[in-house]
């Protein structure tokens, strides 16, 4: 693990050096610019992606995105794709769009994911049973929001996925059958209410964000089961001490009548998605983001997630803490987009090293 972190740090510094030499742009606190001046020197954003975690092993890939500003009062829109290949022979492809238009009155987020994921759990769901699974994933998610007044938005969302879980061996299939873990098709629609007073979506220094949304998964739409999922996501940001930011996030994921594979899971950095499952999950994270200059910054964060409700398999614990630190380099100062290298440590063997675009939240 130490050698992996060292390699990622060398790659991160090399990337930062080359990006700095390629695109000298004004600092975020530079004087206001005209629409023509706001146009980036290059509209393309190319970022390598690396990660090392117990779930997918070591992953290597990249992200490419095209940036566009539709009008002076709208935020930067992104259109892009990413690909990762891992040491567990997993492959994940994603295509995404994040748009802001009509003086930021219209926001659209859309994501398509295709993947073959090979998981290797040493202790699945706290049963003491090792488990290897081959998961095929096809998913599409879209959300539209309209600004109704001030910083408040309202809109709708939809999702469709065909998630199949197979054991790597006959013994693994038996474990899945015993635990009641099966693949499922899901399709649902829901509503969303959002408040967003952040000064920037990618590198906020002030304001607060609230998103309350639900998805009703319906058999009539093609889902293998009907159930409901509700999410409440609150983030706040306070600028202090000459450019530093204190950030706080409180997140809730609540399900009702969800099949085993669709129940809430720990979403903190460093934890294996889907290893710990329960009908409800709530988490709290606090993060200090230091700004050294216009290009360089660092983070220190901690938090914990709690699982509650009647779990499929009784868990040994209900609280899952995390602690970590990161180093950031601002690739596009005018658009306030950075590359983030982080290490995070949870309980037991839950940990991770990540190099990716932007903060975790």
Steps between C-alpha positions, in 0.01 A plus 500: 500500500782741587662444159165562324456829683854606405439420132173691501666799667772507230235479226295773669796741522600428138142564388486825695830621357399425140154658547653813650737536207219438250227732627599819682161652583380771740456415866145457636511846663601678177284793379168419334526403134280546195328201339773483236773506765322228699548255214776260611825483312413139428145371547630148557569345837713183504576332834655159579317297764661266753370326808597224738237346725398158635188487280652538153873474566717743305313684226646694207308713256421849386234765462446736210249784501400798288419825684246749371329814638157554344458857622653754736282413799522122463761276658754290313344197326690175457461220244733208539585133540721287723647150497670289767664157495597335827738235630191286578422505125203731545410750231281808544399749229297811566365785289361811667358846447456783749338809352399847615308724260242777478681723754540188719124445513532155342731229631531150358713213628513173303722194546534167320715224651599166348717263697620154589603502866682216675477536879707312757362528855692354793203537735173561315227672703688411819416129460863389510449349154740592218321570174595568140240638261482591133262793459374630165370854515303711254352819638359834390411792728368845408377801698350831389468800733338840446581809708166615644612780731833623633725199563215246503449240227236237439494217249482131425728205446500151362722194504521161333748224572553132431721377782599131497700333777661157448737309723844420359470139619222260598586566866462874445162443336395303808600787729302746286197272504524451877519875561225575249727720287379505141535722201208724419362721229394844615312785340351794680391861501507766768513864596771728630513826696834677519652812652839607366666823611857373446722744315634212288398137450851355476699709750247674727629746759165623638131418503296191569345219301194287576353227282192303605393240248329166460473218249196273482613178334200337330441158351273668247808680363699177469650469849526154651354636824314810617670697776588855599825685567537843659814714527570820692837663432610816687837672443622829646818699431666777705794701370754607761862600551588633156356242263461190717162324511330296771248258345233286665280232348206311648355229274204262542396203287172335598332205327159336536431139395824497298649167386828405666727638230321835494512580870707788637874454538792694649591773250813636669831508319705183552208264562387224267167596348252221571700317767290632789127527430200619699168671428632837623832686498598841639845655490678813618830629355710806580783615277755781527620624160820704512601730217876554475484713184300528177605149392571283806286387789454218751220336697458324832170323565321267735151364542281200575202317354230314689292209370166430666174319445445126469796384291488189283793360696565634854809721495778488758494878527284792397753787490771521233760779550747640248797737500717622215700773331553628148703724271341710225624678189279749314505408131264776385513801736243704306248214500618387848561134420763297681666161506479326836733236652365351824572224748221381730489242780196332650465208738662161440614467137297788363730760347567666168730718292338711227616734225206660325334819382356719774423464867309198627198728563 
